[in-house]
Amino acid sequence: MDKDRDCRCCEKKVPILDRKTCPECGHVFQGNGWDGIDAHWRSKHEHIMPYEEFWQSLCAEHRQTRGK
């Protein structure tokens, strides 16, 4: 992955909220932050980019889970 690649959530203009939202389909994750994103991404969006690449692309603000 290109280290200069922008955060996928920033590219898609996903707001930074307590409830995390998938930048590709708008799915809102229930519970604690990004819980379940790996299974969701791999089953629905792996054709866009591998999960590991997506996760590494996230900026600190989008990756952060409040309270942690």
C-alpha positions in Angstrom: 0.0 0.0 0.0 1.1 3.5 -0.7 1.9 5.2 2.6 0.6 8.5 1.3 -2.8 7.0 0.5 -5.6 9.0 2.1 -7.8 7.5 4.8 -10.7 5.6 3.1 -13.2 7.2 5.5 -11.9 10.7 4.8 -12.0 10.0 1.0 -15.7 9.0 1.4 -16.4 12.0 3.8 -17.5 9.7 6.6 -18.0 11.9 9.7 -16.0 11.1 12.8 -18.6 9.8 15.3 -18.9 7.4 18.2 -20.8 4.9 16.0 -18.5 3.8 13.2 -19.8 3.7 9.7 -18.6 1.6 6.8 -17.3 4.0 4.1 -18.4 1.8 1.3 -22.0 0.9 2.2 -23.0 3.1 5.1 -23.5 0.1 7.5 -23.4 1.5 11.1 -21.6 -0.8 13.5 -23.4 -1.5 16.8 -21.5 -1.9 20.1 -18.0 -0.9 20.7 -16.5 1.1 17.8 -15.3 -1.0 14.9 -16.3 -4.3 16.4 -17.2 -6.6 13.4 -15.5 -4.5 10.7 -13.1 -7.3 9.7 -15.8 -9.8 8.9 -18.1 -7.2 7.3 -15.3 -5.9 5.1 -14.0 -9.3 4.1 -17.5 -10.5 3.1 -18.7 -7.4 1.3 -15.8 -5.2 0.2 -12.7 -7.3 -0.2 -13.0 -6.7 -4.0 -12.4 -3.0 -3.4 -9.3 -3.5 -1.4 -8.0 -6.1 1.1 -9.1 -5.6 4.7 -5.6 -5.1 5.9 -5.1 -2.3 3.4 -8.4 -0.7 4.4 -7.5 -0.8 8.1 -4.0 0.6 7.5 -5.5 3.5 5.4 -7.6 4.8 8.3 -6.4 8.0 9.9 -6.0 8.2 13.7 -9.3 10.1 14.1 -11.3 7.5 12.2 -9.6 4.5 13.7 -10.0 5.8 17.3 -12.8 4.3 19.5 -13.9 6.8 22.1 -13.3 5.7 25.6 -10.1 3.8 24.6 
